[in-house]
């Protein structure tokens, strides 16, 4: 199934093309009659000029496709990662986490720029799904009722959000479409780990647990990355494997607690917990969808022994309470508030808590904006985009040279015509205007054709990729390498506003020297040309 055309964007392209065409017609119609006549005549009858037109079209198409894919890749990366984290993240690089996080959160919420702050826990584990799938995964503990306050994670859930969006897209009745959209928004506002099926189904699925006196409906819910349970997109663009979500799937998760100050992993701290798979998360980021599982924050905190516990102070021998720990705090900044200023506010709160409790260096968390957290990836992709655009821009210079060569040939071939025109009173500026207008017309038509071709290629690029894969048996876009499971297929009007005028100006520049050559010819010498 082909994706629907973005009518709004397509209409904007049509308007741009129409305005440019009207402008060209106006210039030709209002210019000197002889000038307009010769330009139109050369456009119609000089077949060699069509090669210049083709060069401008292909170069415009090539640059727009490349800059759209690379720019779309960068935009998807930023949008996806910003949607999976808070605007600001407080974190440590250690699995042991850091204490006093609730005190930090309470202090952050008093700051003028902070809207919400939510703790999360992350670790590594082994998941076994119905004895069919056993894999090493990254485990994230999230307070599901709060996580939507700081990021868009609830919108990645299929059963609680995605299926309603799919139904809305397929629905033709506007009222029914609105109903599904409202259901999607309602579920996104109240995500849950609650079991979606009737209790009898879970008891029937794990009847052995029931016989042993265990109620399987008491097992908590787990959200898995879509790829963990085999949900995937085929080359035809369709997603397969979601039918598994409509049956009860049990999962056993094995994790190991890591305590501050331990020099090695203690296998005695291993915990095996049973869960039910209640939903699948599809973020579009391959490494998240294929490697992450999400469980209740409180449950994972207990399994990792990160809850508040009683201990004995080795110096005084007195009983003390070791505070609960977490790995991250995700912070949402109020709309319109300066991100760097909000970061300073968060850092001040964290610093006060650290100093008040004398937290040792390994437990001191860092404060990063979402962009700083992903700086390595974002900078790398930005540099790749810039380098790629520069390289293809250099390659596109061939259009200028091709226009120059073709126009120079036309000038040499039309030397007698130029002499006749000058002998009947045409000025040098008028003769130059003929060839500059010729170059303008080729640049205008070629750039508009290139814009149309690039739009169609970018819009259907995933279908073209699937077709090439089917014909040649190769996979150009590997999600394991490029992180996303589909190629970006959007165009930016800002890029169009830059590339199209450059293509037109380049064509005029290619015609400039031949135009000056024609203007400098003497009528007598031109008429004696052989």
C-alpha positions in Angstrom: 0.0 0.0 0.0 1.5 3.3 -1.0 1.6 6.1 1.6 -1.0 8.9 1.0 0.2 12.1 -0.6 0.7 14.9 1.9 -1.9 17.2 0.2 -0.9 20.3 2.1 2.8 20.0 1.2 1.9 19.0 -2.4 -0.3 22.1 -2.8 2.5 24.2 -1.5 4.8 22.8 -4.2 2.2 23.4 -6.8 1.9 27.0 -5.7 5.7 27.5 -5.9 5.7 26.0 -9.4 2.8 28.1 -10.5 4.3 31.3 -9.2 7.6 30.6 -10.8 6.0 29.7 -14.1 3.9 32.8 -14.1 6.9 34.9 -13.3 8.8 33.4 -16.3 5.9 33.9 -18.7 5.6 37.5 -17.4 9.3 38.2 -18.0 9.1 36.7 -21.5 5.9 38.5 -22.4 6.9 41.9 -21.1 10.5 41.8 -22.5 11.5 42.9 -26.0 9.4 41.0 -28.6 12.5 39.8 -30.5 14.2 38.6 -27.3 11.2 36.6 -26.2 10.7 35.1 -29.7 14.3 33.9 -30.0 14.4 32.4 -26.5 11.2 30.4 -27.2 12.4 29.4 -30.6 15.7 28.1 -29.2 13.9 26.2 -26.5 11.6 24.5 -28.9 14.0 23.7 -31.8 17.5 23.3 -30.3 17.6 19.7 -29.2 21.0 20.1 -27.7 19.6 22.5 -25.1 17.5 19.7 -23.7 20.7 18.0 -22.4 21.3 21.2 -20.3 17.7 21.0 -19.1 18.2 17.3 -18.2 21.4 18.1 -16.3 19.7 20.8 -14.3 16.8 18.5 -13.5 19.0 15.6 -12.4 21.3 17.7 -10.3 18.4 19.4 -8.6 16.7 16.1 -8.0 19.9 14.5 -6.6 20.7 17.3 -4.2 17.1 17.6 -2.9 16.8 13.8 -2.4 20.1 13.6 -0.5 19.5 16.7 1.7 15.9 15.5 2.4 17.0 12.0 3.4 20.0 13.2 5.5 18.0 16.0 7.0 15.1 13.8 7.7 17.4 11.2 9.3 18.7 13.9 11.6 15.2 15.2 12.4 13.9 11.7 13.1 16.9 11.1 15.4 16.4 14.3 17.4 12.6 13.8 17.6 12.8 10.2 18.6 15.5 10.6 21.3 13.9 13.8 22.6 10.6 11.8 22.9 12.3 9.0 24.9 14.0 11.2 27.4 13.2 14.3 29.4 14.4 17.8 28.2 17.0 17.4 31.0 18.4 14.2 32.4 20.0 13.7 35.8 22.1 10.5 35.6 25.2 8.6 36.7 27.2 6.2 34.6 26.9 3.5 37.3 24.3 0.8 37.7 24.3 1.4 41.4 22.4 4.6 40.9 22.3 7.5 43.3 20.2 8.2 46.5 18.1 11.2 47.7 16.4 11.4 44.3 13.0 12.2 45.7 14.5 15.2 47.6 16.0 16.3 44.3 12.7 16.0 42.5 10.9 18.0 45.2 13.5 20.7 44.9 13.3 20.8 41.1 9.5 21.2 41.1 9.9 24.4 43.1 12.0 25.9 40.3 10.2 28.4 37.9 11.2 26.6 34.7 10.5 22.9 35.7 7.1 21.4 34.8 7.7 17.7 35.9 10.4 15.3 37.0 10.2 11.5 37.0 12.7 8.9 38.1 13.6 5.8 36.1 15.9 2.8 36.7 17.9 0.9 34.1 19.9 -2.3 34.2 20.7 -5.3 32.1 18.9 -8.7 32.3 17.9 -11.9 30.5 14.3 -12.3 29.5 12.6 -15.6 28.7 9.3 -15.3 26.9 7.1 -18.5 27.0 10.3 -20.6 26.6 10.5 -19.5 23.0 12.5 -16.4 23.2 15.5 -16.0 25.4 17.6 -12.8 25.0 19.8 -10.4 26.8 18.0 -7.1 27.2 18.2 -3.7 28.7 15.6 -3.3 31.4 14.0 0.0 32.3 11.8 0.6 35.3 9.3 3.4 34.7 6.5 4.8 36.9 4.0 4.3 34.0 1.4 6.7 35.4 4.0 9.6 35.4 6.3 8.9 32.5 4.0 10.7 30.0 4.7 13.9 31.9 8.3 14.1 30.7 8.4 12.2 27.4 6.3 10.6 24.6 6.8 7.0 25.7 3.1 6.3 26.0 2.7 7.1 22.3 5.0 4.2 21.4 2.6 1.6 22.9 0.6 -0.3 20.3 -2.3 -1.7 22.3 -2.8 1.5 24.3 -2.2 4.0 21.5 -0.9 2.7 18.2 -3.9 0.5 17.3 -6.3 3.4 17.7 -4.2 5.6 15.5 -4.0 2.9 12.8 -7.8 2.5 13.0 -8.2 6.3 12.7 -6.0 6.4 9.6 -8.0 3.6 8.0 -11.4 5.1 8.9 -13.1 7.2 6.2 -16.0 8.5 8.3 -14.7 11.7 10.0 -16.8 11.1 13.1 -15.5 7.6 13.6 -11.9 8.8 12.9 -12.4 11.4 15.7 -13.6 8.7 18.1 -10.4 6.6 17.5 -8.2 9.6 17.9 -9.8 10.5 21.2 -9.4 6.9 22.4 -5.7 7.1 21.4 -5.2 10.4 23.4 -7.1 9.0 26.3 -5.0 5.9 26.6 -1.8 7.9 26.0 -2.7 10.1 29.0 -3.3 7.1 31.2 -0.8 4.3 30.3 -0.8 1.3 32.5 0.9 -2.0 33.2 -2.5 -3.6 34.0 -3.3 -7.0 32.5 -5.6 -6.5 29.5 -7.4 -9.9 29.4 -9.8 -11.7 31.7 -8.2 -13.4 34.8 -9.3 -16.8 33.5 -7.1 -16.6 30.5 -4.0 -16.1 32.6 -4.9 -18.9 35.0 -5.5 -21.2 32.0 -2.2 -20.2 30.4 -0.2 -21.0 33.6 -2.3 -23.8 35.1 0.8 -25.3 36.6 1.3 -22.2 38.8 -2.4 -22.5 39.9 -1.8 -26.1 40.9 1.1 -25.0 43.0 -1.1 -22.4 44.8 0.2 -19.4 42.9 -2.2 -16.9 41.4 -0.6 -15.9 38.1 -2.9 -12.8 37.8 -0.7 -11.3 40.6 2.3 -11.2 38.3 3.0 -7.6 37.2 2.9 -6.4 33.6 5.8 -5.9 31.3 6.1 -3.8 28.1 8.5 -5.2 25.6 10.2 -3.6 22.7 8.4 -4.7 19.5 11.5 -6.5 18.1 12.0 -8.5 21.3 8.9 -10.7 20.5 9.5 -10.7 16.8 7.2 -7.8 15.7 8.9 -6.5 12.5 8.3 -4.7 9.2 8.6 -6.7 6.0 9.8 -5.3 2.7 6.2 -4.8 1.6 5.9 -2.1 4.3 3.5 -4.1 6.4 4.1 -5.0 10.1 3.9 -8.6 11.2 3.8 -10.4 14.5 1.5 -8.1 16.4 -1.1 -11.0 16.7 1.0 -12.3 19.6 -0.1 -9.4 21.7 -3.6 -10.6 21.7 -2.7 -13.8 23.6 -1.4 -13.9 27.2 2.4 -14.2 27.1 4.3 -14.8 30.3 7.9 -13.7 30.7 10.6 -14.5 33.2 13.1 -11.7 33.8 16.5 -12.3 35.5 18.4 -9.4 36.9 21.4 -9.0 39.3 21.6 -6.2 41.9 24.7 -4.1 42.1 25.5 -2.4 45.4 27.6 0.7 45.9 31.2 -0.1 46.9 31.1 -3.7 45.6 34.2 -4.6 43.7 32.6 -7.5 41.8 29.2 -8.8 40.8 27.6 -11.0 43.5 25.5 -13.8 41.8 23.7 -14.3 45.1 22.0 -11.0 44.3 20.2 -12.5 41.3 16.5 -12.1 41.1 14.0 -14.0 38.8 10.6 -12.4 38.5 7.6 -13.4 36.5 5.7 -11.0 34.3 2.9 -10.9 31.8 3.5 -9.1 28.5 0.8 -6.4 28.4 2.0 -4.3 25.4 4.7 -3.6 22.9 6.6 -0.4 22.4 7.6 0.7 18.9 9.7 3.8 19.0 11.1 3.5 15.5 14.6 3.3 17.0 16.0 -0.1 16.3 18.2 -0.4 19.3 15.3 0.4 21.6 12.7 -1.7 19.9 15.0 -4.8 19.7 16.7 -4.6 23.1 14.5 -2.9 25.7 11.9 -4.2 28.1 10.0 -1.9 30.5 8.7 -2.9 33.9 7.1 -1.1 36.9 9.6 1.2 38.7 8.7 -0.2 42.2 9.1 -3.8 41.1 12.5 -3.3 39.5 13.7 -1.2 42.4 12.9 -4.1 44.8 14.5 -6.7 42.5 17.7 -4.6 42.3 17.7 -4.0 46.1 17.6 -0.2 45.5 14.8 0.4 48.0 15.4 2.1 51.4 16.9 -0.5 53.7 18.2 -0.7 57.3 21.9 -0.9 57.8 24.6 -0.5 60.5 27.1 2.4 60.4 30.5 0.8 60.4 32.0 3.8 62.2 29.4 4.3 65.0 27.7 0.9 65.1 24.3 2.6 65.0 21.3 1.5 62.9 20.8 3.8 59.9 18.5 3.9 56.9 20.2 3.6 53.5 18.0 5.7 51.2 16.4 4.4 48.0 18.3 4.8 44.8 17.5 5.4 41.1 19.6 5.7 38.0 18.0 8.7 36.2 15.7 11.6 36.7 13.9 12.9 33.6 12.9 16.5 33.7 10.4 18.3 31.6 11.0 22.1 31.1 8.0 24.4 30.8 7.1 25.4 27.2 9.0 28.5 26.1 11.4 28.4 29.0 15.1 28.6 28.2 16.6 25.1 28.3 20.1 26.2 29.5 18.6 28.3 32.3 16.4 25.4 33.4 19.5 23.2 33.3 21.3 25.6 35.7 18.3 25.5 38.0 18.3 21.7 38.1 22.1 21.6 38.6 21.8 23.9 41.6 19.2 21.7 43.2 21.3 18.6 42.6 24.4 20.3 43.9 22.6 21.4 47.1 21.4 17.8 47.8 24.8 16.3 47.1 26.5 18.8 49.4 23.9 18.4 52.1 24.4 14.7 52.3 28.1 14.5 51.5 27.5 12.1 48.6 30.8 10.5 47.4 32.0 11.0 43.9 30.8 7.7 42.3 27.2 8.6 43.5 27.2 12.2 42.3 24.9 12.5 39.2 25.5 14.6 36.1 23.0 17.1 34.7 22.6 17.0 30.9 20.2 18.4 28.4 18.7 15.8 26.0 20.9 17.1 23.2 24.1 16.8 25.3 23.1 13.3 26.3 22.9 12.3 22.6 25.7 14.7 21.5 28.0 12.1 20.0 25.2 10.7 17.7 23.7 14.1 16.7 27.1 15.7 15.9 28.1 12.7 13.9 24.9 12.8 11.8 25.1 16.6 11.4 28.6 16.3 10.1 27.6 13.5 7.7 24.8 15.5 6.4 27.0 18.6 5.8 29.7 16.5 4.1 27.2 14.6 1.9 25.5 17.8 0.8 28.9 19.5 0.0 30.0 16.4 -2.1 26.8 16.3 -4.0 26.9 20.0 -4.5 30.3 19.8 -6.0 29.1 17.0 -8.3 26.2 19.2 -9.3 28.7 21.8 -10.6 28.7 19.6 -13.7 25.4 21.2 -14.6 27.0 24.7 -14.8 29.8 23.4 -17.0 27.4 21.5 -19.2 25.2 24.6 -19.6 28.3 26.6 -20.4 29.6 24.2 -23.1 26.2 23.8 -24.7 25.5 27.6 -24.8 29.0 28.2 -26.1 28.3 25.8 -28.9 25.0 27.5 -29.7 26.7 30.9 -29.7 29.4 29.6 -32.2 26.7 28.0 -34.3 24.5 31.1 -34.3 27.2 33.6 -35.1 25.6 34.7 -38.3 22.2 35.1 -36.6 23.9 37.3 -34.0 25.5 39.4 -36.8 22.1 39.9 -38.4 20.4 40.8 -35.2 23.1 43.4 -34.4 23.1 44.8 -38.0 19.4 45.6 -37.6 19.9 47.6 -34.4 20.1 45.1 -31.5 22.4 46.3 -28.7 25.1 44.1 -27.1 23.0 44.1 -23.9 20.0 42.8 -25.9 22.1 40.0 -27.5 23.4 39.0 -24.1 19.9 39.1 -22.7 18.8 36.4 -25.3 21.3 33.9 -23.9 20.8 34.9 -20.3 17.1 34.5 -20.7 17.7 31.2 -22.4 19.7 30.1 -19.4 17.0 31.4 -17.0 14.3 29.5 -18.8 16.3 26.2 -18.7 17.2 26.8 -15.0 13.6 27.5 -14.1 12.1 24.5 -16.0 14.8 22.2 -15.0 14.7 23.1 -11.3 10.9 22.7 -11.2 11.1 19.3 -12.9 13.8 18.4 -10.5 11.6 19.5 -7.6 8.7 17.3 -8.8 11.0 14.3 -9.4 12.6 14.6 -6.0 9.3 15.0 -4.2 8.0 11.7 -5.8 11.3 9.9 -5.0 11.4 11.0 -1.4 7.7 10.4 -0.8 7.9 6.8 -2.2 11.5 6.1 -1.2 10.6 3.2 1.1 8.6 1.6 -1.6 11.5 2.1 -4.1 13.9 0.6 -1.5 11.6 -2.4 -1.1 11.4 -2.8 -4.9 15.2 -2.6 -5.3 15.6 -5.1 -2.5 13.2 -7.5 -4.3 14.9 -7.1 -7.7 18.5 -7.2 -6.7 18.4 -9.0 -3.3 20.2 -6.3 -1.4 19.2 -4.2 1.6 20.5 -0.7 1.3 18.9 0.7 4.4 19.8 -1.6 7.3 17.9 -0.5 10.5 20.7 -2.0 12.6 23.1 0.5 11.1 20.9 3.5 10.5 18.9 3.0 13.8 15.4 3.6 12.2 13.3 0.9 10.6 12.3 3.1 7.6 14.0 5.7 5.4 12.9 9.4 6.2 10.4 10.4 3.5 9.7 14.1 4.2 10.9 17.3 2.5 11.6 20.7 4.0 10.3 23.8 2.4 13.4 25.6 3.7 15.6 23.2 1.7 13.5 23.8 -1.4 13.7 27.5 -0.9 17.5 27.3 -1.0 18.2 24.6 -3.6 15.7 25.6 -6.3 17.0 29.3 -6.6 20.6 28.0 -6.5 19.8 25.7 -9.5 18.2 28.6 -11.4 21.2 31.0 -10.6 23.6 28.2 -11.6 22.0 27.9 -15.0 22.2 31.7 -15.6 25.9 31.6 -14.5 26.5 28.8 -17.0 25.1 31.0 -19.7 26.9 34.1 -18.6 30.2 33.7 -20.5 28.6 32.6 -23.8 26.3 35.5 -23.5 29.2 37.9 -23.0 30.9 36.3 -25.9 27.9 36.8 -28.1 27.5 40.4 -26.9 31.1 41.2 -27.8 30.8 40.1 -31.4 31.1 42.7 -34.2 28.3 42.6 -36.7 30.7 42.6 -39.8 32.9 39.8 -38.3 29.8 37.8 -37.4 28.3 38.0 -40.9 31.6 36.9 -42.5 31.8 33.9 -40.1 32.3 30.6 -41.8 
